Amino acid sequence: MKTIGIDIGGTSIKGGRFDANNVLEASNSVKTEKKEYSSFLSNIESLISSLLDSEVKGIGIVSAGDINDDHSSYLNILNIPCLKGKDLGKDLKEKFNLPVYIENDAVGALVGEASLRKEKNIEMLTFGTGVGSAAIINGKPIHGGEYDFGHVSLCKNGYRCKCGKRGCSEVYLSAIALWRAACKRYNRNIEVVEVMDLYRQGDQIAKQLIEEYCLLLNKLIALIESKIHPELIILGGGLMNSSDVFAPYLKSSKAKIEFAKMGNKAGCLGASILIRKELENAK
């Protein structure tokens, strides 16, 4: 059974066609249209059309945001306003006459990464513009609720998060948070990638920034271990591409800690696996 996996990002929409063994057969990408739904729909339809063949049985889609109960649309998706409340799944199903399954991108990335591993209880954290999280418990993907570790409090009476709470992990551990701390410490605009390079060169300010960051990251890891007891914690997202910088400081009392292996390919693979499982469960 072949399936198509789509990963909707803030700037581009990536897609891949996978065979029954999760082998990528074809891939493509298009620009993300954020303002007009008709333009967004036209772009994603063009992408899917470029990946279709006669053996494709379903389409899986992942993106940041909250999903409705039947996994057909996004209830809230901050980085792509035109999708809010739109029945994307229904529109694509009517266009291609194929089943469509929509899920959060943190779940998609985790499912993709988990396909390379044997553990059945996994938590994944993604560090980019925000902090995303998802879990697999007894082999079942779960997102939100007690498994949303992007908005647990790490600092009592800390900075206010866009979610309304104070001290959220996202406020302190996102790439934006590290960038803001670096700009303040260096007293200039400095990109996070430059901080990583300076750290590798032995710069003491960069070293102090990473140490302070990992102090809070280890606090989050300990909180995850105490709440859901995972066998494995995967760290992903753009910030964790510098795994060599963070790895020496990470601590865990029980769970293994690994860095994501698939990069930005995990979302498409995860989306294709999710729709395949839905089709198999429907038999």
KAJO-V285535 format. One record per helix or strand. SS is the DSSP state (h for helix, s for strand). FROM is the first residue (numbers start at 0). TO is the last residue. If there is no record, write none. Layout:
SS | FROM | TO
SS | FROM | TO
//
This chain:
s | 1 | 7
s | 11 | 17
s | 23 | 30
h | 36 | 50
s | 55 | 62
s | 65 | 66
s | 73 | 75
h | 80 | 82
h | 87 | 95
s | 98 | 103
h | 104 | 113
s | 121 | 126
s | 130 | 136
s | 139 | 141
h | 144 | 146
h | 148 | 150
s | 152 | 152
s | 159 | 159
s | 165 | 165
s | 167 | 167
h | 168 | 172
h | 174 | 185
h | 191 | 199
h | 203 | 227
s | 231 | 235
h | 237 | 248
s | 255 | 258
h | 262 | 281
//
